[in-house]
Amino acid sequence: MRNPSLSWSRASLAGIGPSRGLSFSLLALLVIGGLPSIALPQTPPQGSYRDSCDDIEMPINGSGYNLKAICQSRRDGPGREETVLENAQQCVGDISNQNGTLTCSRGSFLHTCVVLALDSQPSGYAITAICLRRDHHTGSKTQWIGFPNACHDLVNDDAHLVCQ
């Protein structure tokens, strides 16, 4: 026996059509496929930037969420700057206001890079890697040469290794 609540007959669909403002194919798409997902703005993250920034928003961009705010640009001064931190969801740890610019650490390059080689050289170590770009596509081979203890962190900045 068929479940009456789950069966639709042609007669029950006959009254739905272009004259009612909704085509059968659109109705079928909504019933079978569900509604499309909609990305909504996120709640801005916590961080020390909140002590010197106002009008904080987190609108969506093409690949993530931007953190947008109006921040104090000089310590104890009247200057205020609108600043945007792109892809703020990638930040690890504190987000801070550095003289009117939102900044954060993107975390270790090991999360978004594959190390191809690690060589010892007179000027330090040479790290050769392939890293993801901000758009999540693979970047070209990149290399960083230096002493690891000179960096707070070695990060992937749009497929380039950067000492921070």
Buried (B, 14 or more C-beta within 10 A) or exposed (E): EEEEEEEEEEEEEEEBEEEEEEEEEEBEEEEEEEEEEEEEEBEBBEBEBBEBBEEBBBEEEEBBBBBBBBBBBEEEEEEBBEBBBBBBEBBEEEBBBEBBBBBBBBBEBEEBBEEEEEEEEEEBEBBBBBBBBBEEEEBEEBEBEBEEEEBEBBBBBBBBBBEE
